[in-house]
Amino acid sequence: MRVIIEQDSGSVARRAAGFIAALLRSNPSCVLGLATGSSPIGTYQELIRLHRDEGLDFSRATTFNLDEYAGLGPDHPQSYRFFMQRQLFDHVNVTPDHTHVPDGLATDFAVSCAAYEARIRAAGGIDLQLLGIGSDGHIAFNEPGSSLASRTRLKSLVRETIRDNARFFGSEALVPRLAVTMGVGTILDARQCLLVAAGRGKAEAIRGMVEGPITASNTASALQMHPHVCVVLDEDAASMLERREYYRDAERCQLLLEAGERQALGLPVAG
């Protein structure tokens, strides 16, 4: 797990967007897994800037979102389809038919969820999955106690998630109690995972995810089993990590390797 500690949330957004932009440039037909909530908004704003100012091309990419509230249609202002349109899709040249969000109005959720998994497989799988993390350590709507092998399914939300999301709906009473979500197993199938977090309110969850045991009580901790995970944090979100100085040292080495500065690392240089 590569842990990158940036100074602030703006730096987190720029660094995360840089990884996504690099993938789009090297593989314009890539498949992106996308997230909603407050965590990725800065990353989306930076991607929009890169599209506007530097011509970052989304036209051949395919996207799959992590989740959607059950009972909300795409035109509902709190639906995640509406969120993605407003926060990203309406501002870049993504092909509408290439964007996928779970169906919150499905009449048969078992069939709809199986079809969503099938569409991901038909697209060749997800190349990079963008993730946020809940204050209790959940990823997507895989609440504490979720199976770490779970697939896309209908999931009931815990009270803490309902309280956290009440600010978007105006009151807890208006927050849906169910959501369609990719499972932890579905997320782990992605070739790369990129998790972003900022703020002291995420620090305990981040500590559990990165340094704690792998447990269904913190579903993000399952990312420890993935071979290609990058976690981009601000100082506050990283504040409870016991080994944060090691992560800083490891990142300095990584950047030197990427720059070809082998001699600075004591490595042999090709003649």
N, C-alpha and C positions, 0 to 999 in steps of 0.2 A: 504494500500500500504506500503510495507516494503522498506525503503530507506536505502541502505548501502553505506557509503562514505569511499572509500579506498584512500590510499596515492597517487597512480599513476596507469597508465594504465596496468602495469604488474600485480599489485595486483587485479585490476578489473578482468582481464582475469582468474587469478587463482581462485578467488572466484566464478565467474560464472561457470567455468568448474567444480568446486567442486559440485555445485548444480546438474548439468547434470550427473556427474559421480555417485552421490548418487542415482539418479533415476535409472540409468542403473543397478546399483548393487542391488537395492531393487526390480526392475521390469525389468528384462532383455528383455522382449518383449514389452517394452514401445514404444510409438509413439512420436517422436520428431519433432517439427516444427523448421526449420532452416532458418537462415538469411544470406544474403550476404552483400557486401560492406566492408568498412574498419573496422567497429566496432567489428565484431565477430572474426576477424582473430586471435587475441591473444588468445581468448577462444579456437578456433580450435587447435592452436599450443599446448596449454596445454592439451587438450584432446588427441592429438596424443602422447604427452609425457606419459600421464597416460596409454594409450594403450601399448606403447612400454616398459615402465619401470615397470608398475604395473599390466599389463594384463587386463586392462579395456576392456570388451567384448561388441562389437557392433553387433555380428552376428545374434542376434534375434530381434534387434530393427528395426523399420520402420521409415522412415523420409519423411517429406513433406516440400519442400521449399516454401517460401512466394511468390516468383515472378520470372519472366523471361522477358527479352526484346522481344517484338514482332518483328519478322523478323530475329532473330538470331537462328541458329541451335546449337545443342550441341557441335559441333566441333569448333565453332567460339570462338576465345580466349577471347572475352568479354562477352560471354554468361554466365549465372549464373550456368548452368549445368557444363560448363568447369571450372568455379571458384570452385564449390564444389568438383569436382574431384581432382583438384590441391591442394586445401586448406585442405581437410579432407578425402574424400572417398578413395583416392588412398593410404592412409597411415594408415587406420584402417581396421578391418575385417568386415565391414558392408557388407551385402548381396546386390549385385547390384540391384536385382529385387525388393528389399525393399526400394529403394530410388526413390523419386518422385519429379520432377521439372515441373512446367507448360510448356506446349508445345508452344514455340515461333513461330513455323512454322505451326500452325493449319490452316486449310483451312476454318473452321467454328469455330470462337472463342466462340460463345455462347454455342455450343455443347461441345466443349473442356473444357470450364470452368465449365459447369454443371457436366461433367464427373469427373473433379478434385474434386469437392465438394463431389460427390458420393463415390470416392475412400477414401476420408478422413472419411466419415461416415462408410464405410465398414470396415475400419481398427479399428473402435471403438472410433474415435475422437483423437485429439491431447492431449497428457498428459502434455507436457511442450513445450511452444512456445518461442523460443529465438528471440529477437528483437533488432534492432538498432533504431536510431531515426535520422531523417533528421534535418538540421539546421532550417527548418521552422516547425518542429514538426510532420512531416509525419512519419507513420509507414508503412512498405512495400512500395508500390507505391500508397498509399492512400493519395493523395495530398490534400492540404488545400481546403476545400469545398466538400470533399467526404462525402457521406452518412455514418453516424455512424452505420447504419444497413446493409451496403453493403456486398455482397458476392463476390466470385472470378469472375473477369470480366476483360475486356479490358479497359485500362485507359490511357488517354493522360497525358503526363508529363508536369509540369510547367517549365518555363524558368529557375528558380533557381535550380531545380533538374538537368536540362540539363547542366547548368554551372558547378554544383558541380561534375558531372560525366564526364565532358569533359576530365579531367586529365587521365582517363582510356582509352579514345579513341583517344587522340591526338588533337582533336578539337571539338568544339560544333557541327560543321556540321555533324560529324560522329556519334553522339549520337542518338539512335533511339528515335522517338517521342512518341511511344506507348509501353506499357508493359502489360503483364498479371499479375494480382496481386490478392492474397487473399484479401477479403474485411475486413473492420473493424469488421463487425459482425462475420465473419469466425474466425478472431483472438480471439475475445472475447469468442468464444465457447471452446477454449482450457481450460483445467482444471487448468493449471498454466501458467503465463506469466513471462518471465525473460528478462528484458531490460538492456542492457549495453550501457554506453556512457562515453567517455573520451574527454577532451580538452575543452578549453574555448569557442570554436565555437559552442558547443552544450548547453552552460549554459542557454541561453534565452529560448530555446525550452524545456529544462528540467524544468525550472521554470514554464512555462505554462502548461506542462504536469502534474506536481505534485501538484502545488499550484494554478493554474489558474482555470477559469471556464471550464466546459466541453463544448467544441465547435468544430465544424467542421473546424475551422481555424487552430486548432492544433489537428490533428486526434489522436495523442498519448494520449490526455487528456481523451479519452474514456476509457482508462485503469482504471481511477478512479472508474468506475462502476463494475470492475471485483473483485471478492472476494479474489483472490490469485495472487497478483502481487508482484514481487521483482525487485527493480531497483538498479543496482550496478553502482556506479559513482566514478570517481576520483575527487580529490579536485577541479580541474578546472571546470569540468562539474557541480559540486555542488555549485559553487561559488555564484550564484545568488539566491539560495534558502533562503528564509527568516527564515525558521524554521530548519535550518540544525543542530543547537545544540540539538534541540529536537530529531531529527532523530538519532543523535549519542547516546543520552541517551536511546532512545527506543531500539536501536540495542544492547547496553550493557545489557539491561534487557533481551532481546531475547536470547542472548548467555548464560546468567546465567540460564534461564529457560531450555534451551536445555542441559545444563551441569548438571541439577538437583540440582542447588544451590538455593533451595527454601528459605533457611534460610537467605541468603544474601539479599533476596528481601522482607523479612518480612513475608513470607508465612508460613503456618503451615506445619510441616514435619510429614509424616506418622509415627506412632509409631510401 
